[in-house]
Amino acid sequence: MTKTILQQATTSVLDGKSVLVTGGTGSFGKAFVAKALTSGAKKVIVFSRDEQKHYVLERQFSDRRVRFFVGDIRDRDRLQTALRDVDIVVHAAAMKHVPICEYNPIEAVQTNVNGARNLIEAAMSNGVERVIALSTDKAVSPANLYGATKLCMEKLLIAANAYAGDRATRFSIVRYGNVMGSAGSVIPLFRSQQNCGQLTITDARMTRFWIEMPEAIALVLRGLELMTGGEIFIPKLPSSDIETLAEAVAPGTPRTVVGIRPGEKLHEQLISGEEARRTCDIGDLLVVWPEFTYRQTLKNARFGEPVPEDFIYSSETAEPRLGLEETREKVARVA
């Protein structure tokens, strides 16, 4: 039986390393920092522009290995300083709310695209060993600016392996769906609306991929362990429709259909038909290999079972599709 991501992932890749997490005060960032502190990491650096969140987090983590670094990924000089003597970077900083990115497109590009470029250049100049960045299913055939900026981020990070050449720095991506219970997700919204006695549903046909926070952390750890540069690591995720999720979160609460928000899709994809031609199944993960073989990386490194050429990993057809009871179990684990 194939082991799951949670069974395969360990923190050993962090042992003895200095680790920096951009967006380290966000939902994922905080959870990853907590996990990293259970490892033998030499130092864990929280990099974020939000001073207040730093203030709160400093009181949560008393471990002397934690460093708090106020900074913005838009500021290359600040990144240059922060990445000094860093071995591993987990890039989680982003503008991620679809409607806000649609209304503030220049700001989204500045953070998600230009910020990625700044990180690449600072990482290479500091000799960082591994950079792994968080992406989203919205980057596949994007229908909104957020997805488009994350697609650009993916392309920049993957191509950075060519720029790095013989230098030590390598760049890879993890791509996944909605994190259950993360800031801005629909589960906290439904819980809040339940108290008012009315839920808002965009479209009853809508489906989404779901991942729990421990799985997202495990995915990053597995990616760091396996990466040689240029791969996109994708977990095998369940999906559910919005009606099932609403009933699991707030059973019996009346619902109003409000329509799809600007830039939203009915269904999401984690792998497109075009990417399927270079995708392999390695058991607990799917890996999209880069289109180019970079110097000193990925030489004869492709492994796993190729997926069918017509494979499309869509939340509309993906298995397993969560039923009501399975969804309730997952929701119950979200604080």
N, C-alpha and C positions, 0 to 999 in steps of 0.2 A: 504494500500500500504506500502511495506517495505521501511523504510528509508534507504538512502544511507550512506556510511561511512562518507561523509562530513556532512550530517545532524545529524548523531549520535555522532560524536566526539566532545569533549570539552576539554579545557585545565585544567579543575578543578582538575584532578589527580596530577597536578604539583603545586597546590597552597600550599604555605608554605614549599616547598621542595627545597633542594639543588640538582640540576640536572647537571650531567656531560655528555658531548657528545664526545665520541672518534671519531676521524676523523671530528672534529668540524669545520674545515676550508674547507671541501669538499662541493660538490653541495648540498647534502642532509643536511649535518651538518649545513651549514650557514642558510638554510631555516628553519631548526628545531629550531635553536637558536633564530631566529627572531620571530618565533611563540611562543616559550617559554617565550619570553619577553613581550608578550601580556597577559600572565597569572599572577597569584599571586605568582610565584616562588620566593623563598627567594634568590637563587643564581643560576646562570647558568655558568658552567665552560666549556670553549672550550679547548679540549685536542687534540693536533696535533703535529706532528714532523716538520711541515713546517714553519720555522721562518718567511719567507717572507709573507706567507699567514696570519700569525698572525699579522704582521705589518699592512697589508692592512685592515684586519678585525677590528683591534682596532680603526681605523678611521671611520669605518662604524657604530659601535655600541657605543653610548655614555652612555648607561644605566649603572649606577653604580653597578648594580647587576652582570654584566658580569666579569668573571675572565678569563685570558688567561694563559694557562699552556702548555708550550712547553714540549713535551715528546713523547715517542714511546711506543706502546703497547708491543713491544718486551722486554722492560725494566720493569721487575716486580717491582723493587724497586721504580722506578719513579711512576708507577701506584699506589703502596702502599701509597705513599705520596699524590698523587692527589685525591685519593678516601676518604681521611680522612673527616669525617662528611658529606659525600654525601649520599643522600637518593635514588636517581634514576639514573641509567646509561642507556644511549642510545648508543649502540655499533655500530657505522657506519664505523669505520676504517677498511680498507682492501686494498689489491692489487686486482684490479678488471678487468684489461684489459687482455682478453683471450690470445692473442699472446705473450704478455710480460710475463705472468705467465708460458706459455709453454716453453719459452726460458730461464726463470729464476726460475726454479721450487723450488729450496731451499729457495730463497727469499720469494716466495709465501707461502710456508709452515711456514717459520719463522713468517710471519706477520699474516696470516689468521688462522693458527692452534695453533702455540705456543703462539701467542698474545692472542688468546681466552683463553687458559689455564691460562696465567698470569692474565687476567682480572677476571676470575672465582676465583682464589685464593686470589687476592687482595680484591675483592668485599666481599667475605665471611669473611676475617679477619677484614675488616672495618665495618661489619654489615650493608652493603648497603641493602635497602629493596627490590628493584626491578631492575633487569637487563633485558633489552630487546634488542635483536640483530637483525640486518638486514641481511636477506638472499636473495636468488635469485632462479629463476626457473632453473638455470643451476645446482643447487644442486640436482635436481631430475634426477635419472639415469644419472649421470654426464658422459660427453664425453670428458671433458678437465680437466686440473689440477685445474683451478679456481673453477669449479663446485665441484670437489672432495674435495678441501680444505674447501669450504663452507658447504659441507655435513658433513665433520669432525667437523667444527665449530658448526653446529646444534646439532650433537650427543653429543659433549662435554658440551654445554650449557644445554641441556635437562637432561643429566645424572648428572649435577652439583646439581640438586635438591635433589638427593639421598645423595650426599656428604654434602650438607647443613644440612640435618636432621632437628633438632628442631631449628636451627638458623633461623634468620629472612629472610635471603636472598633467593629470588626466581628468577628463570631464565626462560624466554620464548623467542620465535622467531617470527618475521614477515617475510614472504616470498612473493616476488612480482616479476614482470617482468621488462622490460626496462623503465627507467624514461625518459619521453620525454624531450629532451633538456639538459640533464645532461652532465657534462664534459665527453668527449670521446664517446658520443652517435652519432648515424648516422645522426641525424637531423642537428647539426652544421656542420658535414662533408659534407652533401649534399648542404647546403647553401654555403659553401666555394667552393665546386666544381662547383656550378652553375656559379660562377663568371668566371671560366675557360672554361665554355661551354661544360663540359663532366662529367657525373656521373659514378661512378663505382658501379656495382651491383654484389653481390656475386653469387646469384642464384635466378631466378625469382619466384621459388616455395617457397622460404623461408617465414615463418610467425613468428611473435613475439607478445607477450603480451605487452600492453602499459599501463602505469600509469602516471598520471600527478603529479607534485610535491606536490600540496596541498592534493591530495589523499594519497600519501605516508606518509605525515606527519599525516594525520588523522588516517591512519592505525596504526601507532605507538602509538598514543594517545589512540585509542580504545584498542589496545593490553595491554597497561599499565593499563587501567581501568579494563579490564576483567581478566587478568592473575592471576592464582593461582600457576603456576609453571609447565613447561613442555609442554605447548601448542605451536603449530605453527599456527599463524593466517594468513589467505590468503584472499586477496580481490577478488571480482568477476570483472574480467577485460575484456575489449574488445581486440581483436587481429586484425592484418592486415597483408597483404603480402607486401613484400618489394617494388614491382612495384607500388602499390597504394600509399605507403608512398613517394616514389621518385617523383611521379607525383604531389602529394599534396605539397611537399616542393619546387620542381623546375619544374613547368609545362613546357612540351615541350622540356626540355633539353635532348640532346642525351645521351644514356647510353651504357656502355661497361660492359659485363659480365666478371668478373675476377676470378670466382670460389670461393668456400668456403675456408675460412682461416683455419689454423690448429686448431683443437679442436672445430670447430663450428658444430652445428646441423642445419638441415633444419627446424625443429620445436622444440619448447620447451614445457615442462610440468610443471605445478604448483603442481599437485597432481598425484602420480603414482597409478597404480591399487592396489599395496600392501598397500598403505596408505589409500585407499578408505574405507577399512574395519573398520578404526577407525576415520573416518571423519564425521563431522556433519555440517549441514547448519544452521546458526543462523540468517539468514536474510540478513544482510549487509556483512557478512563474512562467510568463511568456516574455520572450526577449525579441525586441525589434532591433536587428543589427543595422549598423550604419551603411549607407550606400557606397562609401569609400573605405578602403583599407588604409588606415593611417600609418605613417612611418613608426616603426617599433611598437605598434599596438595592433591587436586583432589578427596577428599572423597565425593562421590555422587555428584560431581560437573559437570559431563558431561551433557550437555543440547543441544537442537537443534534437527533437523531432520536428521537421518542418511542418507547419500547418498547411491545410489545403489552400491553393492559390485563390480560391473564391471565398475564403474565410473573411467574415466581417464580424467584429466583436461589438455588438450593439445591445443596449439595455432592453430593447424591444424583444429580442429573441434569445438573450443569454440565459443559460441555465447555471445554477438553479434560480428559479423565480420564487421569491419568498412569499409564503402564504401568511395568513393573519397571525397564526400562533408563532411562527418563526420570527416574524417581524416584531411581535410583542416581546419575545425573549431578547432580541437585540436592543430594542428601545429601553427595556428595563435595566440594561447595563450602562446606559448613558446617564451620567449624573445630572 
